[in-house]
Amino acid sequence: MILARCCSHYALLIVDAGEMRKRVAAARVARLATQGPDGPHLVPFCFALEDDHLYSAVDRKPKRKGRLRRLRNVSHDPRVSVLVDHYQEDWSRLWWVRLDGTARELEPGAETERALALLADKYPQYRRQPPPGPVLRIDVLRWRGWAPR
């Protein structure tokens, strides 16, 4: 148990594994942090969770030319962090979950097709326009979370 000062009173901070998983699975967007030769890189991204794996695909939204920096960074250093959070002006309802792990680009095949199906199940936009780009798999090695109780 951890006690922390929040909202002018002490609150017990608890997020168990099941609650973290539930919140991450329901989240529509997260932030992906990668590390490249030029330093850290942080981007919002859509994802699907299955077991201890997150999947994301390069979609059809406009991008800069060339290979995305997150993909270049992962090929340089596979260590990543993902942050899923919720903010409200009522600070008693704040929470965050951070997932640390390693990422890699998937080769075309059964796992890539499974990842694309998971993403299409979660995001109607992907059902209408399937992502054409590479699929990124993140193997979650550590879950950390915080929420006031």
N, C-alpha and C positions, 0 to 999 in steps of 0.2 A: 504494500500500500504506500502511496505517495500523497502527501498533503501539499497543496499549493495554494497560493493566494490568488483568488479570482473573484471579480465582481464584489469586492469589499467584504468577502467572507472566505473561510477555508472550505475547500471542496475536495472530496475524495476523487482521485483520477483513476478510472478503471476502463480499459477496453480489452475484453477477452478475445481470444482467437476467433471464436464464432462470430462475434459482433464485428470484428475487423473485416472478416471475409464478406459478411452480409453488406456492410457499407461500401466496400470496394466493388463488389459485384453489381450493386445498384447504381453506382456513380456513372454519370454520362461522360465525364471528362476528367483527366488527371494531368499532372505535369511530369514530364520525363527529363531527368537530368543525366547527361552523358559528359564524358571528359575526352577532349581531343588535344592535339598538339598545341592548339592555340588557347587552351583553357576550357573552363566549363561551358556547357550549352544547355539551356533549359527551354522546353517547348511544351505547349498543351498538346494532348493527343487523345484519341479515342482508342478504346481497348476492350477486350473481352477476357474474362478470367475463367480458367479451367484448372482445377486442382491448384498446384503452386506455379502455374504458368500464366503469364499475361501475353496476349497476342495483339498486335497492331499491324495495320497495313498502310502502305502509301496509297492514298485515295486520289480522287480526281480534282480536288480543290486546287486552285492555281498555286504553283510552286516556282521557285527560282529554277533556272536551268541547271542541269547536272544532277549528280547524286546528292541526296539530302545529307546535310551535315550530321544528323543523328546516326545515319547508317555508316558514314565514314568514321565517325567517332567510335562506334561499337566495334568496327573492324580493327581499330587501333587499340582500344581498351574496352573490353566487354563489361566492365563494372558500371552499373547504373543504379539510380534511385528513382522511385516513382512516388509522388505525393498526391494523395486524394484527400480533399478537405471540404469542409462546409463552414461558411461564415454567415453570421447573422448579427444584427445590432444587439440582440439579446445574447450576451456572451455566455450565458449558461447553456446555450445550445450549440456552441462551437465544438468542432472535433476535427481530428486529422488522423490519417493512417499513412505511414511511410513503409514502402517495400524496397528492400535492397536486394540486388541480385546481379545476375550476369545475363547479357543479351547476345543474340546472334541472329543473323538473317537466315531464314529457312530456304532450302532448295525447293523447287517445285516438286510436288508429290502429295501423298495422302495427308500428311500433317498440315501442309499449307492449305489444302482444300478444307480440312476440318476447321482450321483457324478462320478462314473466310466464311464458313457456314456459321460459326459462333458470332462473328462480327455482324453478319447479315441478320441473325436472330435478334441482336441487341439494337441495331441501328437501321431503321427503315430506309435511310438514304443509301445504304450499302445493298439493300435488296433491289432498289431501282437502278443503281449504278455500281456494280461490283468494283472494288478497288483493283486497279490494274497493276499496281506496283508491288515491290517486294513485301514480304511478311516478316515482321520482327517478333521473335519469341524471347520473353524474359523469364528466366528461371528464378523464382523468388526464393532467396536464401534466409531472409530475416524479415519479420513483420514487427512493426512498432506502431503503437497508437495512443491517442490521448483524447479524452472527453471528460468534461466536468460531470460530476454526479451530485 
